[in-house]
């Protein structure tokens, strides 16, 4: 099975660079972003690239795009939550509340929406393959007596 990944913010910057690397490595790559022309330029006619124009803060659009990709590829292997917007250098009293809300919607809510959509697909894949969710694997490991140390032995608690 060919490896697959969805990359948000794939039209420019780090997302574009990562998408190009994954495409060169033979992965199927879902290119998510708002700018269709930028996404098509990254895809450059590569049949392994799937242009997925959508706004990551739109839950219905994201869910539909991710489901379409998973159906097209018969699954989803990974997600790179890279989409983000930034405010120009301003002091807090100069930032418009609507601009701040867009930052929160894209950078936080958008990442959550994309992770949620990808998790649903991956959990369903595991169930169809006879596996279990990550939560199920952790419970199984605890029953088998496997314990994971949260902190290194030489780290002291300040409490």
C-alpha positions as CSV (number, residue, x, y, z in Angstrom):
1,X,0.0,0.0,0.0
2,X,1.3,3.4,-0.9
3,X,1.9,5.7,2.0
4,X,-0.5,8.7,2.3
5,X,-0.4,12.0,4.1
6,X,-2.6,15.1,4.3
7,X,-0.7,18.3,4.7
8,X,-2.6,21.5,5.7
9,X,-1.2,24.8,4.6
10,X,0.4,23.1,1.7
11,X,0.3,26.0,-0.7
12,X,3.4,27.8,0.6
13,X,6.2,27.8,3.1
14,X,6.9,24.8,5.3
15,X,3.8,23.0,4.1
16,X,4.8,23.4,0.4
17,X,8.4,22.2,1.1
18,X,7.2,19.1,3.0
19,X,4.6,18.3,0.4
20,X,7.3,18.4,-2.3
21,X,9.5,16.1,-0.2
22,X,6.7,13.6,0.4
23,X,5.7,13.6,-3.3
24,X,9.4,13.0,-4.3
25,X,9.5,10.1,-1.9
26,X,6.5,8.5,-3.6
27,X,3.8,9.2,-1.1
28,X,0.2,10.2,-2.0
29,X,-0.2,13.7,-0.7
30,X,-3.4,15.6,0.1
31,X,-2.7,19.3,-0.4
32,X,-5.0,21.4,1.9
33,X,-5.3,25.1,1.7
34,X,-7.5,28.1,0.7
35,X,-5.5,29.2,-2.3
36,X,-6.3,26.9,-5.2
37,X,-3.7,28.3,-7.6
38,X,-0.9,27.8,-5.0
39,X,-2.1,24.2,-4.3
40,X,-2.2,23.4,-8.0
41,X,1.3,24.8,-8.4
42,X,2.6,22.5,-5.7
43,X,0.8,19.5,-7.3
44,X,2.4,20.4,-10.7
45,X,0.4,17.7,-12.4
46,X,1.8,14.9,-10.1
47,X,-0.8,12.1,-10.1
48,X,0.1,11.4,-6.4
49,X,-1.0,14.9,-5.4
50,X,-4.6,15.5,-4.4
51,X,-5.6,19.2,-4.3
52,X,-8.0,19.7,-1.5
53,X,-9.1,23.4,-1.4
54,X,-10.8,24.1,1.9
55,X,-10.6,26.3,5.0
56,X,-9.3,24.3,8.0
57,X,-11.7,26.2,10.2
58,X,-14.7,24.8,8.3
59,X,-15.6,21.4,10.0
60,X,-17.9,20.2,7.3
61,X,-15.5,21.1,4.5
62,X,-12.5,19.4,6.3
63,X,-14.5,16.3,7.0
64,X,-15.7,16.0,3.4
65,X,-12.2,16.6,2.0
66,X,-10.5,14.1,4.3
67,X,-13.2,11.4,3.7
68,X,-12.8,12.0,-0.1
69,X,-9.0,11.5,0.2
70,X,-9.3,8.4,2.3
71,X,-11.8,6.9,-0.2
72,X,-9.6,7.8,-3.1
73,X,-6.5,6.3,-1.5
74,X,-8.3,3.4,0.4
75,X,-7.1,4.9,3.7
76,X,-5.0,7.6,5.3
77,X,-1.6,7.1,6.8
78,X,-0.6,10.5,8.4
79,X,-1.5,14.1,8.8
80,X,0.7,17.2,9.1
81,X,-1.3,20.0,10.8
82,X,0.7,22.9,9.4
83,X,-1.9,25.5,8.4
84,X,-1.6,28.8,10.3
85,X,-2.0,32.5,10.1
86,X,-0.1,35.2,11.8
87,X,-0.8,38.8,12.8
88,X,1.6,41.5,11.7
89,X,3.8,42.9,14.4
90,X,1.4,44.9,16.5
91,X,1.0,45.7,20.1
92,X,-2.0,44.1,21.8
93,X,-4.0,47.4,21.7
94,X,-3.6,47.6,17.9
95,X,-4.9,44.1,17.2
96,X,-8.5,43.9,15.8
97,X,-10.7,41.4,17.6
98,X,-11.8,39.9,14.3
99,X,-8.2,39.4,13.2
100,X,-7.5,37.7,16.5
101,X,-10.5,35.4,16.1
102,X,-9.2,34.3,12.6
103,X,-5.9,33.4,14.2
104,X,-7.7,31.3,16.8
105,X,-10.0,29.7,14.2
106,X,-7.2,28.7,11.9
107,X,-4.3,27.9,14.2
108,X,-6.2,26.2,17.1
109,X,-9.7,25.2,16.0
110,X,-8.5,24.3,12.5
111,X,-5.8,22.0,13.9
112,X,-8.4,20.4,16.2
113,X,-10.9,19.9,13.3
114,X,-8.2,18.3,11.1
115,X,-6.9,16.1,13.8
116,X,-10.4,15.0,14.6
117,X,-11.3,14.2,11.0
118,X,-8.0,12.2,10.5
119,X,-8.5,10.3,13.8
120,X,-12.0,9.2,12.8
121,X,-10.6,7.8,9.5
122,X,-7.6,6.1,11.1
123,X,-9.7,4.6,13.9
124,X,-12.1,3.2,11.4
125,X,-9.2,1.8,9.3
126,X,-7.8,0.0,12.4
127,X,-11.2,-1.5,13.2
128,X,-11.7,-2.8,9.6
129,X,-8.2,-4.3,9.7
130,X,-8.9,-6.1,12.9
131,X,-6.8,-3.8,15.0
132,X,-7.9,-1.5,17.8
133,X,-7.7,2.1,18.6
134,X,-4.7,3.5,20.4
135,X,-6.7,3.6,23.6
136,X,-7.5,-0.1,23.3
137,X,-3.8,-0.9,22.7
138,X,-2.8,1.1,25.9
139,X,-5.4,-0.8,28.0
140,X,-4.0,-4.1,26.6
141,X,-0.5,-3.1,27.5
142,X,-1.4,-2.2,31.0
143,X,-3.2,-5.5,31.5
144,X,0.0,-7.2,30.2
145,X,2.0,-5.5,32.9
146,X,3.7,-2.9,30.6
147,X,4.3,0.4,32.4
148,X,5.7,3.6,31.0
149,X,7.7,6.0,33.1
150,X,6.5,9.6,32.6
151,X,9.7,11.3,33.7
152,X,13.3,10.3,33.7
153,X,14.7,8.7,36.9
154,X,17.0,11.6,37.7
155,X,14.3,14.3,37.4
156,X,13.0,15.5,40.8
157,X,9.5,16.8,41.5
158,X,9.3,20.3,42.8
159,X,6.0,19.6,44.6
